[in-house]
Amino acid sequence: MKQTILIIEDEEDLLELLEYHLQKEGYETLGFLNTKNVEKCLQEEPIDLLIVDRNLPGIEGSEFVEALRKKGFTQAVIFVTAKDSDTHIEEGFLRGCDDYVTKPYNMKELLLRIKAILSRTSPVSKSMLSYRDLSLDLEAHRLSVNAKEVELTKLEFDLLRTMIENKNAVLSREFLLEHVWKNDEFFQDKTVNVAINRLKQKIDPTKEKEYIKSIWGVGYSLC
């Protein structure tokens, strides 16, 4: 599977040049001229790495990344920016980047840095599944909510995993019975309702985040 890199660069020529070289190296790319819709994209698409300019319209790039980190997004980030003072570089790392490249830059060096970061992060991503600030460790069967571990039963873990793996779809009770309980005959719709409510109570006890939405007459989806 190709790794996907999301780029936020407000200079269209630079954005197109970056996308060209990355695609030539075999990466999938998603390019944005501003931060609008980036967070929605991160929720809906499997992004492996972000390349972010700091001089962006509407918001400073490192402030945007800092806000993403606070919301639980863990994808690797490289700042590619003209802000090149020691203070700027320190600020960038403190706000959540994994690497910092100053403009003008050598494309070959940038590609090597990207490859190095992805080689470190990719093995982890195969055993991890995330949505918003929920992180599932698939090998250890552990859930972290905003970096705090929350204990789930095996059924609850499998239920949440199935929902995250199908995060762009509305899942019917029949689908959940078949894929989580592995049986859609013995169990009933009420079984799903009870399990969903227990899961919601564990991952969102204050009911502030509303991870799971009930679609009347259809089923459930993440929101």
Summary of the structure (lengths in Angstrom):
residues: 223
radius of gyration: 19.8
end to end distance: 26.2
largest distance: 65.3
contacts: 647
relative contact order: 0.09
helix: 42%
strand: 22%
